[in-house]
Amino acid sequence: MSAPARVLVLFAHPAFHRSRVQRALADAVRDLDGVTFHDLYEQYYDFQLDVEHEQRLMVEHDLIVFQHPFYWYSSPALLKEWQDLVLEYGFAYGENGTALRGKRLLSVLSAGGPAEAYAREGYNRFTVGELLAPFEQTARLCGMEYLSPFVVYNARALSDAEIDRHAREYRQRLGELRDAGAEISGGDAR
């Protein structure tokens, strides 16, 4: 039996104090054994990323979680900046860029619209999976397995009970992924 996976949650929300859903999701997993909860906006309020530290965190974990609101069909600015700087050539991809091979990537999103809005015939004209194609391709380029995203739809209209249910489901999903073990602990440890 393999050891439990080490999970890194990269949390990015620039207006955390206003988010009922993301606050509940964060609270549900923050104390989960084997999970490192890393609030990017708390750590890097000035956008001055410590790239070497972030790369070490990536190497030390088996499952990477991008947890954020689905802003303009993508991530908040700091997570995009993190991707641009941390996932650099020679580390995450390209010649000798094997540090993340075999790791898994999970997107955990809250979306303001209902699920039916994210369909070809819906308001947004694309599915969440289609809109997340750049995240999936980033994972593939880095040699990572991209997992099916965990999405909480209709975030602005959910009752407290519905939010609590989603938070419990998220905690359960992360626990199951953690307990499934670290299939391969990615590439070279810089």
N, C-alpha and C positions, 0 to 999 in steps of 0.2 A: 504494500500500500504506500502510495506516495505521500509526502508531507503536504500539509495544507498550503494553498497558494498564499503568497503575500500580496495584499491588495493595497494599491495606492489610489486614493480618490483625490483627483485634482478638481477642486471646487472653484467655480468662477461665477460670481454674481456681484455686479457693481452696486446693486441697491438691495442688499440682503435684508436690511431692516424693513423693507416693504413687501417681502415675499413670504406668504403663508406656506406655499407648497414647498419651495426649496428649503425653507427653514425646517419644516417637518421631515423632509427627506434627509437633510444633513443630520438632524438630531437622531434619526433612526439608525444611522450607521457610524456615527462619530466614535462610539465606545465599543464597537464590535471588535472582538479579538481578531488579530491578524490584519487589521485595517489601519492604514496610516491616512488620516484625514488632513489634507493640505489645502488650506484656504488661500488661493492665490492673491485675491484682493486684500486680504489681511496682511499677508507676507510682503507683497510688492505694491503697496498703495501708490508708489511713485513710478511704477512700471520698470524699475531697475532690477531686472532678473539676475540672479546668481546662476548662470548657465551650468557651471560645473556641479553645483549642489543639486540642481534639478536633474542633471544627467545621472548623478550618483543615485538619486532616488529611483529613477527609472530602472537602472541596472539592478537595484536591490529588491525590486518587486516583480511579481509574475503577471498580475492583472492590473492594468491601468484603466481607471474610470475617469471619463470627462463628464463631470456633473455640472449642469448649467441650464439657465433658461434658454429657450430657442429664440434668440434675438435675430430678427430679420433673416430667418432661415439658416442661421449659423450660430456661432458662439459669441460671447461677449469679447470685447477688444483684447483684454489681457490674455485670454486663452489663445487667441490667434497670435498674439505677440510671443507667447510661450512656445507655440508650435514653430513659428518662424525661427526662433533663436535656439531652442533646445534640440529640436529634431534636425540637427545639422548634418551636412555631407561628411562622411568619414566616421560619424557616430551612429546615426540612425539608418543611413542608406548610403549607397555608392561604394566606391572602393574602400574596403576595410570597415564599412559601416554596418556591422553585424550585432551591435550591442543589444538590440531589441528583438532579434530573431527568436521566434517561438513563444513570445509573450502574447497576451490577449488584450484587446481594447474593447471597452464597453462605453457607449454613450448613454447617459442618464439625463433626460430632458424634461422640462416642463414647457408646455405650449399653451398659449392663451386660447386658441380656438378648439372647437370640438373635433373628435377623430374624423368625422365625415367631411370636415373642411380640408383634410389632407388626403385627397383622392383626385384622380383625373377629372372627375365630374364635380369636384368640390371647389370651394372658394379659392384655395391655394393652387389648384391645378396639378399638383404633384404629391406623391406620397412622402411621408417622412423619410422612408428608405431612399427614395430618389434624391431628396434634398440633402441627405447625409452622405451622398456619394463621395464628396471630397474627403470626409473622415475615413470612410471605408478604403479609399484608394491610398490615403496616407498610411493607414495600417498595413496594407498590402505592400507598399513600397518599402516599409520598414521591416517586412518579414513577420508581421504580427497577424494573429487571427482576429478578425473583426466580428464581434458577437452581435446578435440581434439586440437593438436598442431597447431600453426601458423608458417608455414615454408616458407622462401624465398629461392628458389632454384637458382642455377646458379649465385651465388652472385658476382663472379669475372667478369662476362661478361655482367651484366645488364647495360642498359643505365641510365643516370640520370633521365629520365622521368619514366622509369620502377621502379627505386628505389623510386621515389616520390610517385608513385601509391601504392607500397607496404606499404610505411610509412603511407599514408592516410588510407589504409585498416586496418592496425594495430591499429591506433588511434581510428578508428570507432569500431573495435572489442572490444578494452578495454573499450571504452565508453559504449557500449551495455552491456557488462558483469557487469560493475559498476552499470549501471542504472537498471539492472535486480534485484538488491538488494542483501542484505545479507540474504540468506535463513535461515541459522543457524549460529550464531556466536559461533565458536568452543569452546569446553570444558572449563576447569578451567582457570581463569586468574591468572597466577602466579604473 
